[in-house]
Amino acid sequence: MKAVFIKKFGLSVILTLGIILIFALADYFFHQLSGEYSVPPRYFPNKIIYGTIIGLVTFWLLAGVRRPWLKSLIFSGVIAILLQVRYFFEGYPLDFVVLFLFIHFAILWLVSFAVFKWRLI
């Protein structure tokens, strides 16, 4: 029983981290589109750390949700909203925060839906 839990937890950590890494890479390219979208170097490591933590907690809270589209919708929404609230409190302009809320949500939804659809976790 304990071995099964450790295996499931390890798999969920690896796949959640994978979702967040793909998300961070895609987000990096969006931030390169314009000089006004530039962010400090600490932005992406923080996104990976906090996104993974938020993602793991959200994933475990959604354990009973069986519909991949709904699970990915909630998973993506929680991560995108909490990250953007943090950036707003750090002093990023509101228009920047709102724009990237939608961009972050879209990227996360696409990636997490693919993972949840094929029942990888």
The first five atom37 places (N, CA, C, CB, O) and aatype in JSON, in Angstrom:
{
  "aatype": [12, 11, 0, 19, 13, 9, 11, 11, 13, 7, 10, 15, 19, 9, 10, 16, 10, 7, 9, 9, 10, 9, 13, 0, 10, 0, 3, 18, 13, 13, 8, 5, 10, 15, 7, 6, 18, 15, 19, 14, 14, 1, 18, 13, 14, 2, 11, 9, 9, 18, 7, 16, 9, 9, 7, 10, 19, 16, 13, 17, 10, 10, 0, 7, 19, 1, 1, 14, 17, 10, 11, 15, 10, 9, 13, 15, 7, 19, 9, 0, 9, 10, 10, 5, 19, 1, 18, 13, 13, 6, 7, 18, 14, 10, 3, 13, 19, 19, 10, 13, 10, 13, 9, 8, 13, 0, 9, 10, 17, 10, 19, 15, 13, 0, 19, 13, 11, 17, 1, 10, 9],
  "atom_mask": [
    [1, 1, 1, 1, 1],
    [1, 1, 1, 1, 1],
    [1, 1, 1, 1, 1],
    [1, 1, 1, 1, 1],
    [1, 1, 1, 1, 1],
    [1, 1, 1, 1, 1],
    [1, 1, 1, 1, 1],
    [1, 1, 1, 1, 1],
    [1, 1, 1, 1, 1],
    [1, 1, 1, 0, 1],
    [1, 1, 1, 1, 1],
    [1, 1, 1, 1, 1],
    [1, 1, 1, 1, 1],
    [1, 1, 1, 1, 1],
    [1, 1, 1, 1, 1],
    [1, 1, 1, 1, 1],
    [1, 1, 1, 1, 1],
    [1, 1, 1, 0, 1],
    [1, 1, 1, 1, 1],
    [1, 1, 1, 1, 1],
    [1, 1, 1, 1, 1],
    [1, 1, 1, 1, 1],
    [1, 1, 1, 1, 1],
    [1, 1, 1, 1, 1],
    [1, 1, 1, 1, 1],
    [1, 1, 1, 1, 1],
    [1, 1, 1, 1, 1],
    [1, 1, 1, 1, 1],
    [1, 1, 1, 1, 1],
    [1, 1, 1, 1, 1],
    [1, 1, 1, 1, 1],
    [1, 1, 1, 1, 1],
    [1, 1, 1, 1, 1],
    [1, 1, 1, 1, 1],
    [1, 1, 1, 0, 1],
    [1, 1, 1, 1, 1],
    [1, 1, 1, 1, 1],
    [1, 1, 1, 1, 1],
    [1, 1, 1, 1, 1],
    [1, 1, 1, 1, 1],
    [1, 1, 1, 1, 1],
    [1, 1, 1, 1, 1],
    [1, 1, 1, 1, 1],
    [1, 1, 1, 1, 1],
    [1, 1, 1, 1, 1],
    [1, 1, 1, 1, 1],
    [1, 1, 1, 1, 1],
    [1, 1, 1, 1, 1],
    [1, 1, 1, 1, 1],
    [1, 1, 1, 1, 1],
    [1, 1, 1, 0, 1],
    [1, 1, 1, 1, 1],
    [1, 1, 1, 1, 1],
    [1, 1, 1, 1, 1],
    [1, 1, 1, 0, 1],
    [1, 1, 1, 1, 1],
    [1, 1, 1, 1, 1],
    [1, 1, 1, 1, 1],
    [1, 1, 1, 1, 1],
    [1, 1, 1, 1, 1],
    [1, 1, 1, 1, 1],
    [1, 1, 1, 1, 1],
    [1, 1, 1, 1, 1],
    [1, 1, 1, 0, 1],
    [1, 1, 1, 1, 1],
    [1, 1, 1, 1, 1],
    [1, 1, 1, 1, 1],
    [1, 1, 1, 1, 1],
    [1, 1, 1, 1, 1],
    [1, 1, 1, 1, 1],
    [1, 1, 1, 1, 1],
    [1, 1, 1, 1, 1],
    [1, 1, 1, 1, 1],
    [1, 1, 1, 1, 1],
    [1, 1, 1, 1, 1],
    [1, 1, 1, 1, 1],
    [1, 1, 1, 0, 1],
    [1, 1, 1, 1, 1],
    [1, 1, 1, 1, 1],
    [1, 1, 1, 1, 1],
    [1, 1, 1, 1, 1],
    [1, 1, 1, 1, 1],
    [1, 1, 1, 1, 1],
    [1, 1, 1, 1, 1],
    [1, 1, 1, 1, 1],
    [1, 1, 1, 1, 1],
    [1, 1, 1, 1, 1],
    [1, 1, 1, 1, 1],
    [1, 1, 1, 1, 1],
    [1, 1, 1, 1, 1],
    [1, 1, 1, 0, 1],
    [1, 1, 1, 1, 1],
    [1, 1, 1, 1, 1],
    [1, 1, 1, 1, 1],
    [1, 1, 1, 1, 1],
    [1, 1, 1, 1, 1],
    [1, 1, 1, 1, 1],
    [1, 1, 1, 1, 1],
    [1, 1, 1, 1, 1],
    [1, 1, 1, 1, 1],
    [1, 1, 1, 1, 1],
    [1, 1, 1, 1, 1],
    [1, 1, 1, 1, 1],
    [1, 1, 1, 1, 1],
    [1, 1, 1, 1, 1],
    [1, 1, 1, 1, 1],
    [1, 1, 1, 1, 1],
    [1, 1, 1, 1, 1],
    [1, 1, 1, 1, 1],
    [1, 1, 1, 1, 1],
    [1, 1, 1, 1, 1],
    [1, 1, 1, 1, 1],
    [1, 1, 1, 1, 1],
    [1, 1, 1, 1, 1],
    [1, 1, 1, 1, 1],
    [1, 1, 1, 1, 1],
    [1, 1, 1, 1, 1],
    [1, 1, 1, 1, 1],
    [1, 1, 1, 1, 1],
    [1, 1, 1, 1, 1],
    [1, 1, 1, 1, 1]
  ],
  "atom_positions": [
    [[0.83, -1.2, 0.0], [0.0, 0.0, 0.0], [0.87, 1.26, 0.0], [-0.94, 0.0, 1.21], [0.63, 2.2, -0.76]],
    [[1.88, 1.26, 0.88], [2.76, 2.42, 0.97], [3.56, 2.6, -0.32], [3.71, 2.28, 2.17], [3.78, 3.72, -0.77]],
    [[3.99, 1.48, -0.92], [4.75, 1.54, -2.16], [3.9, 2.1, -3.3], [5.29, 0.15, -2.53], [4.4, 2.85, -4.14]],
    [[2.63, 1.74, -3.33], [1.72, 2.25, -4.36], [1.54, 3.76, -4.21], [0.35, 1.54, -4.28], [1.56, 4.49, -5.2]],
    [[1.38, 4.22, -2.96], [1.24, 5.66, -2.71], [2.49, 6.41, -3.16], [0.96, 5.92, -1.22], [2.4, 7.45, -3.81]],
    [[3.65, 5.88, -2.81], [4.91, 6.54, -3.18], [5.06, 6.59, -4.69], [6.12, 5.81, -2.55], [5.48, 7.6, -5.24]],
    [[4.7, 5.51, -5.36], [4.79, 5.47, -6.82], [3.83, 6.48, -7.46], [4.47, 4.05, -7.34], [4.22, 7.21, -8.37]],
    [[2.59, 6.53, -6.97], [1.6, 7.48, -7.52], [2.02, 8.92, -7.23], [0.21, 7.22, -6.92], [1.9, 9.79, -8.1]],
    [[2.51, 9.16, -6.03], [2.95, 10.51, -5.67], [4.14, 10.93, -6.52], [3.3, 10.59, -4.17], [4.19, 12.05, -7.03]],
    [[5.1, 10.03, -6.68], [6.27, 10.33, -7.51], [5.89, 10.63, -8.95], [0.0, 0.0, 0.0], [6.41, 11.56, -9.56]],
    [[4.97, 9.84, -9.49], [4.51, 10.06, -10.86], [3.8, 11.41, -10.98], [3.57, 8.93, -11.3], [4.0, 12.13, -11.96]],
    [[2.98, 11.74, -9.99], [2.27, 13.03, -10.06], [3.24, 14.2, -9.92], [1.2, 13.1, -8.96], [3.02, 15.24, -10.54]],
    [[4.3, 14.05, -9.12], [5.31, 15.11, -9.01], [6.02, 15.3, -10.34], [6.34, 14.78, -7.89], [6.17, 16.43, -10.81]],
    [[6.44, 14.21, -10.95], [7.18, 14.29, -12.22], [6.3, 14.89, -13.32], [7.67, 12.9, -12.64], [6.75, 15.76, -14.06]],
    [[5.07, 14.43, -13.43], [4.2, 14.93, -14.5], [3.73, 16.36, -14.25], [3.0, 14.02, -14.67], [3.58, 17.14, -15.2]],
    [[3.49, 16.72, -12.99], [3.13, 18.11, -12.69], [4.31, 19.02, -13.01], [2.71, 18.27, -11.21], [4.13, 20.08, -13.6]],
    [[5.5, 18.61, -12.62], [6.7, 19.39, -12.96], [6.86, 19.49, -14.47], [7.96, 18.76, -12.33], [7.22, 20.55, -14.99]],
    [[6.58, 18.4, -15.18], [6.65, 18.43, -16.64], [5.68, 19.41, -17.25], [0.0, 0.0, 0.0], [6.03, 20.16, -18.17]],
    [[4.45, 19.43, -16.75], [3.44, 20.39, -17.22], [3.94, 21.81, -17.0], [2.08, 20.17, -16.5], [3.84, 22.66, -17.89]],
    [[4.47, 22.07, -15.81], [4.93, 23.42, -15.47], [6.16, 23.8, -16.29], [5.25, 23.51, -13.97], [6.29, 24.96, -16.69]],
    [[7.06, 22.86, -16.56], [8.24, 23.17, -17.37], [7.85, 23.52, -18.81], [9.22, 21.99, -17.37], [8.39, 24.46, -19.39]],
    [[6.93, 22.77, -19.38], [6.45, 23.08, -20.74], [5.76, 24.44, -20.74], [5.48, 21.98, -21.26], [5.96, 25.25, -21.64]],
    [[4.95, 24.68, -19.72], [4.28, 25.97, -19.56], [5.29, 27.11, -19.46], [3.39, 25.96, -18.3], [5.13, 28.13, -20.13]],
    [[6.33, 26.94, -18.64], [7.35, 27.99, -18.47], [8.11, 28.24, -19.77], [8.33, 27.61, -17.35], [8.43, 29.38, -20.08]],
    [[8.4, 27.18, -20.51], [9.09, 27.35, -21.79], [8.23, 28.12, -22.79], [9.47, 25.98, -22.37], [8.72, 29.04, -23.44]],
    [[6.97, 27.75, -22.91], [6.07, 28.48, -23.81], [5.91, 29.93, -23.35], [4.69, 27.79, -23.87], [5.89, 30.84, -24.17]],
    [[5.8, 30.14, -22.04], [5.67, 31.48, -21.49], [6.91, 32.31, -21.78], [5.41, 31.43, -19.98], [6.82, 33.51, -22.05]],
    [[8.07, 31.68, -21.72], [9.32, 32.37, -22.04], [9.25, 32.96, -23.45], [10.53, 31.4, -21.93], [9.64, 34.11, -23.67]],
    [[8.76, 32.18, -24.4], [8.66, 32.67, -25.78], [7.66, 33.83, -25.9], [8.25, 31.53, -26.72], [7.9, 34.76, -26.67]],
    [[6.57, 33.78, -25.16], [5.63, 34.9, -25.17], [6.27, 36.17, -24.62], [4.38, 34.56, -24.35], [6.04, 37.26, -25.13]],
    [[7.08, 36.02, -23.58], [7.73, 37.19, -22.99], [8.81, 37.77, -23.9], [8.34, 36.83, -21.64], [9.21, 38.92, -23.73]],
    [[9.28, 37.0, -24.86], [10.29, 37.48, -25.8], [9.68, 38.24, -26.98], [11.1, 36.31, -26.31], [10.41, 38.82, -27.77]],
    [[8.37, 38.24, -27.11], [7.71, 38.87, -28.25], [7.84, 40.39, -28.26], [6.26, 38.51, -28.25], [7.86, 41.0, -29.33]],
    [[7.94, 40.99, -27.08], [8.0, 42.44, -27.0], [8.83, 42.86, -25.79], [6.58, 43.05, -26.93], [8.85, 42.16, -24.78]],
    [[9.5, 43.98, -25.91], [10.28, 44.51, -24.81], [9.44, 44.85, -23.6], [0.0, 0.0, 0.0], [9.9, 44.75, -22.46]],
    [[8.2, 45.25, -23.83], [7.34, 45.59, -22.69], [6.87, 44.35, -21.92], [6.13, 46.38, -23.17], [6.31, 44.48, -20.83]],
    [[7.1, 43.17, -22.47], [6.75, 41.93, -21.78], [7.94, 41.34, -21.02], [6.24, 40.91, -22.78], [7.82, 40.27, -20.42]],
    [[9.08, 42.04, -21.03], [10.27, 41.49, -20.39], [10.08, 41.4, -18.88], [11.5, 42.35, -20.72], [9.38, 42.2, -18.27]],
    [[10.72, 40.4, -18.3], [10.62, 40.13, -16.87], [12.03, 39.89, -16.32], [9.69, 38.91, -16.58], [12.93, 39.54, -17.08]],
    [[12.22, 40.07, -15.0], [13.55, 39.83, -14.42], [13.92, 38.34, -14.45], [13.59, 40.35, -12.97], [13.05, 37.49, -14.59]],
    [[15.21, 38.04, -14.32], [15.66, 36.64, -14.4], [15.03, 35.7, -13.36], [17.15, 36.6, -14.23], [14.92, 34.51, -13.62]],
    [[14.62, 36.21, -12.21], [14.04, 35.36, -11.17], [12.62, 34.9, -11.5], [14.04, 36.09, -9.84], [12.09, 34.01, -10.85]],
    [[12.01, 35.51, -12.51], [10.61, 35.25, -12.85], [10.36, 33.78, -13.19], [10.19, 36.12, -14.03], [9.42, 33.18, -12.67]],
    [[11.19, 33.2, -14.04], [10.92, 31.83, -14.5], [11.24, 30.76, -13.46], [11.71, 31.56, -15.75], [10.46, 29.83, -13.3]],
    [[12.37, 30.86, -12.73], [12.57, 29.87, -11.65], [11.45, 29.93, -10.6], [13.92, 30.1, -10.96], [11.0, 28.89, -10.11]],
    [[11.01, 31.14, -10.25], [9.91, 31.27, -9.29], [8.63, 30.66, -9.85], [9.67, 32.74, -8.94], [7.88, 30.01, -9.12]],
    [[8.37, 30.86, -11.13], [7.18, 30.3, -11.77], [7.22, 28.77, -11.7], [7.07, 30.76, -13.26], [6.2, 28.13, -11.45]],
    [[8.38, 28.2, -11.92], [8.51, 26.74, -11.89], [8.31, 26.21, -10.47], [9.89, 26.31, -12.43], [7.59, 25.23, -10.27]],
    [[8.94, 26.85, -9.5], [8.82, 26.4, -8.11], [7.38, 26.53, -7.61], [9.76, 27.21, -7.19], [6.78, 25.54, -7.17]],
    [[6.83, 27.73, -7.69], [5.48, 27.96, -7.16], [4.42, 27.26, -8.0], [5.19, 29.45, -7.09], [3.44, 26.75, -7.46]],
    [[4.6, 27.24, -9.31], [3.64, 26.55, -10.17], [3.56, 25.06, -9.87], [0.0, 0.0, 0.0], [2.48, 24.48, -9.89]],
    [[4.71, 24.45, -9.6], [4.73, 23.03, -9.27], [4.05, 22.77, -7.93], [6.16, 22.5, -9.25], [3.27, 21.82, -7.8]],
    [[4.34, 23.59, -6.94], [3.72, 23.42, -5.63], [2.2, 23.6, -5.72], [4.31, 24.42, -4.6], [1.44, 22.77, -5.23]],
    [[1.78, 24.69, -6.36], [0.34, 24.94, -6.52], [-0.3, 23.82, -7.33], [0.1, 26.31, -7.21], [-1.4, 23.36, -7.01]],
    [[0.38, 23.39, -8.38], [-0.14, 22.32, -9.23], [-0.31, 21.0, -8.49], [0.0, 0.0, 0.0], [-1.31, 20.32, -8.67]],
    [[0.66, 20.65, -7.66], [0.55, 19.4, -6.89], [-0.61, 19.44, -5.91], [1.85, 19.13, -6.13], [-1.38, 18.48, -5.82]],
    [[-0.74, 20.53, -5.19], [-1.84, 20.66, -4.24], [-3.18, 20.6, -4.98], [-1.72, 21.98, -3.43], [-4.1, 19.91, -4.56]],
    [[-3.27, 21.33, -6.08], [-4.51, 21.35, -6.86], [-4.82, 19.97, -7.42], [-4.41, 22.38, -8.0], [-5.96, 19.52, -7.39]],
    [[-3.79, 19.3, -7.94], [-3.99, 17.97, -8.5], [-4.56, 17.01, -7.46], [-2.68, 17.42, -9.05], [-5.49, 16.25, -7.74]],
    [[-4.0, 17.04, -6.26], [-4.47, 16.13, -5.22], [-5.88, 16.5, -4.74], [-3.51, 16.14, -4.03], [-6.65, 15.62, -4.36]],
    [[-6.21, 17.77, -4.76], [-7.57, 18.18, -4.4], [-8.59, 17.77, -5.47], [-7.63, 19.69, -4.18], [-9.78, 17.63, -5.18]],
    [[-8.11, 17.59, -6.7], [-8.98, 17.21, -7.81], [-8.97, 15.71, -8.08], [-8.58, 17.96, -9.06], [-9.39, 15.28, -9.16]],
    [[-8.51, 14.92, -7.14], [-8.37, 13.48, -7.36], [-9.69, 12.81, -7.76], [-7.84, 12.82, -6.1], [-9.67, 11.83, -8.5]],
    [[-10.81, 13.32, -7.29], [-12.1, 12.71, -7.6], [-12.7, 13.16, -8.92], [0.0, 0.0, 0.0], [-13.7, 12.59, -9.36]],
    [[-12.14, 14.16, -9.55], [-12.67, 14.67, -10.82], [-12.2, 13.77, -11.95], [-12.23, 16.16, -11.06], [-11.0, 13.6, -12.15]],
    [[-13.13, 13.18, -12.67], [-12.8, 12.22, -13.73], [-12.83, 12.81, -15.14], [-13.76, 11.06, -13.66], [-12.23, 12.24, -16.05]],
    [[-13.49, 13.93, -15.33], [-13.57, 14.52, -16.67], [-12.29, 15.32, -16.95], [-14.83, 15.44, -16.8], [-12.01, 16.29, -16.24]],
    [[-11.52, 14.93, -17.97], [-10.24, 15.6, -18.23], [-10.38, 17.1, -18.51], [-9.55, 14.95, -19.41], [-9.56, 17.89, -18.06]],
    [[-11.43, 17.49, -19.24], [-11.58, 18.91, -19.57], [-11.85, 19.72, -18.31], [-12.72, 19.11, -20.59], [-11.34, 20.84, -18.18]],
    [[-12.65, 19.18, -17.39], [-12.97, 19.89, -16.15], [-11.76, 19.94, -15.22], [-14.16, 19.24, -15.45], [-11.47, 20.96, -14.61]],
    [[-11.08, 18.81, -15.11], [-9.89, 18.75, -14.26], [-8.83, 19.74, -14.75], [-9.32, 17.31, -14.24], [-8.24, 20.46, -13.95]],
    [[-8.59, 19.77, -16.06], [-7.59, 20.69, -16.6], [-8.04, 22.14, -16.51], [-7.27, 20.33, -18.05], [-7.22, 23.03, -16.32]],
    [[-9.34, 22.39, -16.63], [-9.88, 23.74, -16.5], [-9.63, 24.29, -15.09], [-11.39, 23.76, -16.83], [-9.14, 25.4, -14.93]],
    [[-9.96, 23.5, -14.09], [-9.77, 23.93, -12.7], [-8.28, 24.01, -12.37], [-10.47, 22.96, -11.72], [-7.83, 25.0, -11.78]],
    [[-7.53, 23.0, -12.74], [-6.08, 22.95, -12.5], [-5.4, 24.19, -13.09], [-5.47, 21.66, -13.12], [-4.62, 24.85, -12.4]],
    [[-5.7, 24.5, -14.34], [-5.09, 25.64, -15.02], [-5.55, 26.96, -14.42], [-5.43, 25.61, -16.5], [-4.74, 27.88, -14.24]],
    [[-6.83, 27.06, -14.12], [-7.37, 28.28, -13.54], [-6.75, 28.61, -12.19], [0.0, 0.0, 0.0], [-6.38, 29.76, -11.94]],
    [[-6.64, 27.61, -11.33], [-6.06, 27.85, -10.0], [-4.61, 28.3, -10.12], [-6.15, 26.57, -9.14], [-4.22, 29.28, -9.48]],
    [[-3.82, 27.61, -10.92], [-2.4, 27.98, -11.06], [-2.27, 29.37, -11.67], [-1.66, 26.94, -11.93], [-1.54, 30.2, -11.14]],
    [[-2.97, 29.62, -12.77], [-2.86, 30.92, -13.45], [-3.29, 32.06, -12.53], [-3.7, 30.93, -14.72], [-2.61, 33.08, -12.45]],
    [[-4.4, 31.9, -11.84], [-4.9, 32.97, -10.97], [-3.94, 33.23, -9.81], [-6.29, 32.62, -10.44], [-3.61, 34.38, -9.52]],
    [[-3.5, 32.17, -9.14], [-2.62, 32.37, -7.99], [-1.27, 32.96, -8.39], [-2.4, 31.05, -7.26], [-0.73, 33.81, -7.67]],
    [[-0.73, 32.54, -9.53], [0.53, 33.14, -9.99], [0.34, 34.61, -10.32], [1.07, 32.38, -11.21], [1.18, 35.44, -9.97]],
    [[-0.75, 34.94, -11.0], [-0.97, 36.34, -11.39], [-1.28, 37.23, -10.2], [-2.1, 36.42, -12.4], [-0.88, 38.4, -10.19]],
    [[-1.97, 36.72, -9.19], [-2.2, 37.51, -7.97], [-0.85, 37.84, -7.34], [-3.1, 36.73, -6.96], [-0.62, 38.97, -6.9]],
    [[0.02, 36.86, -7.3], [1.36, 37.08, -6.75], [2.1, 38.16, -7.54], [2.17, 35.76, -6.76], [2.7, 39.05, -6.95]],
    [[2.04, 38.08, -8.86], [2.75, 39.07, -9.68], [2.14, 40.46, -9.51], [2.7, 38.67, -11.16], [2.87, 41.46, -9.53]],
    [[0.84, 40.54, -9.33], [0.2, 41.83, -9.1], [0.72, 42.45, -7.8], [-1.34, 41.68, -9.05], [1.03, 43.64, -7.76]],
    [[0.8, 41.64, -6.75], [1.3, 42.15, -5.47], [2.8, 42.48, -5.53], [1.04, 41.13, -4.37], [3.29, 43.27, -4.72]],
    [[3.51, 41.88, -6.47], [4.93, 42.21, -6.65], [5.11, 43.53, -7.39], [5.64, 41.1, -7.41], [6.22, 44.05, -7.45]],
    [[4.04, 44.08, -7.94], [4.11, 45.39, -8.57], [4.03, 45.42, -10.08], [0.0, 0.0, 0.0], [4.25, 46.47, -10.69]],
    [[3.72, 44.29, -10.7], [3.55, 44.31, -12.15], [2.29, 45.09, -12.49], [3.47, 42.85, -12.72], [1.32, 45.05, -11.73]],
    [[2.29, 45.81, -13.62], [1.11, 46.6, -14.01], [-0.12, 45.7, -14.23], [1.4, 47.41, -15.29], [0.0, 44.55, -14.66]],
    [[-1.28, 46.25, -13.92], [-2.52, 45.47, -14.01], [-2.78, 44.96, -15.43], [-3.7, 46.32, -13.55], [-3.21, 43.82, -15.59]],
    [[-2.53, 45.78, -16.46], [-2.77, 45.31, -17.82], [-1.86, 44.14, -18.18], [-2.57, 46.47, -18.82], [-2.27, 43.22, -18.88]],
    [[-0.62, 44.17, -17.71], [0.32, 43.07, -17.9], [-0.19, 41.81, -17.21], [1.73, 43.45, -17.36], [-0.17, 40.72, -17.79]],
    [[-0.64, 41.96, -15.98], [-1.13, 40.83, -15.18], [-2.36, 40.2, -15.84], [-1.48, 41.29, -13.75], [-2.44, 38.97, -15.94]],
    [[-3.29, 41.01, -16.3], [-4.51, 40.48, -16.92], [-4.19, 39.8, -18.25], [-5.54, 41.62, -17.15], [-4.71, 38.72, -18.53]],
    [[-3.35, 40.42, -19.07], [-2.96, 39.81, -20.34], [-2.33, 38.44, -20.12], [-1.99, 40.73, -21.1], [-2.71, 37.46, -20.76]],
    [[-1.38, 38.39, -19.2], [-0.69, 37.12, -18.98], [-1.52, 36.13, -18.17], [0.61, 37.37, -18.27], [-1.21, 34.93, -18.16]],
    [[-2.55, 36.59, -17.49], [-3.48, 35.65, -16.87], [-4.11, 34.78, -17.95], [-4.58, 36.4, -16.05], [-4.19, 33.56, -17.8]],
    [[-4.56, 35.4, -19.02], [-5.19, 34.65, -20.1], [-4.19, 33.8, -20.87], [-5.9, 35.6, -21.06], [-4.48, 32.66, -21.24]],
    [[-3.0, 34.35, -21.11], [-1.96, 33.58, -21.81], [-1.55, 32.37, -20.97], [-0.73, 34.47, -22.11], [-1.46, 31.26, -21.48]],
    [[-1.31, 32.6, -19.68], [-0.91, 31.5, -18.8], [-2.0, 30.43, -18.73], [-0.6, 32.02, -17.39], [-1.72, 29.24, -18.79]],
    [[-3.24, 30.87, -18.59], [-4.34, 29.92, -18.53], [-4.4, 29.07, -19.8], [-5.68, 30.65, -18.31], [-4.55, 27.85, -19.73]],
    [[-4.3, 29.72, -20.96], [-4.39, 28.99, -22.23], [-3.27, 27.96, -22.37], [-4.34, 29.97, -23.41], [-3.52, 26.82, -22.76]],
    [[-2.06, 28.36, -22.05], [-0.93, 27.42, -22.15], [-1.14, 26.25, -21.19], [0.41, 28.14, -21.84], [-1.01, 25.09, -21.57]],
    [[-1.45, 26.57, -19.95], [-1.64, 25.52, -18.94], [-2.79, 24.59, -19.31], [-1.9, 26.13, -17.58], [-2.69, 23.37, -19.12]],
    [[-3.88, 25.15, -19.83], [-5.01, 24.31, -20.17], [-4.65, 23.33, -21.28], [-6.21, 25.17, -20.59], [-4.98, 22.15, -21.2]],
    [[-3.97, 23.81, -22.31], [-3.6, 22.93, -23.42], [-2.69, 21.8, -22.95], [-2.9, 23.73, -24.52], [-2.9, 20.64, -23.3]],
    [[-1.68, 22.14, -22.17], [-0.72, 21.13, -21.72], [-1.37, 20.16, -20.73], [0.51, 21.8, -21.08], [-1.23, 18.95, -20.87]],
    [[-2.07, 20.69, -19.74], [-2.67, 19.8, -18.72], [-3.79, 18.96, -19.31], [-3.2, 20.63, -17.54], [-3.98, 17.81, -18.91]],
    [[-4.54, 19.5, -20.26], [-5.6, 18.72, -20.88], [-5.01, 17.51, -21.61], [-6.42, 19.58, -21.86], [-5.55, 16.41, -21.53]],
    [[-3.91, 17.73, -22.31], [-3.25, 16.61, -23.0], [-2.83, 15.53, -22.01], [-2.03, 17.11, -23.8], [-3.01, 14.34, -22.26]],
    [[-2.27, 15.94, -20.89], [-1.83, 14.98, -19.87], [-3.03, 14.27, -19.24], [-1.0, 15.69, -18.78], [-3.02, 13.04, -19.11]],
    [[-4.05, 15.02, -18.85], [-5.21, 14.4, -18.19], [-6.03, 13.57, -19.17], [-6.09, 15.48, -17.56], [-6.61, 12.55, -18.79]],
    [[-6.09, 13.98, -20.42], [-6.86, 13.26, -21.44], [-6.33, 11.84, -21.63], [-6.83, 14.02, -22.78], [-7.1, 10.89, -21.74]],
    [[-5.02, 11.73, -21.66], [-4.43, 10.41, -21.86], [-4.15, 9.72, -20.53], [-3.14, 10.53, -22.66], [-3.4, 8.75, -20.45]],
    [[-4.78, 10.25, -19.48], [-4.73, 9.66, -18.14], [-3.32, 9.32, -17.68], [-5.58, 8.41, -18.11], [-3.07, 8.28, -17.09]],
    [[-2.42, 10.23, -17.98], [-1.05, 10.02, -17.51], [-0.97, 10.17, -16.0], [-0.1, 11.0, -18.19], [-0.14, 9.53, -15.36]],
    [[-1.84, 11.03, -15.43], [-1.94, 11.12, -13.96], [-3.39, 11.31, -13.6], [-1.06, 12.28, -13.39], [-3.73, 11.41, -12.42]]
  ]
}
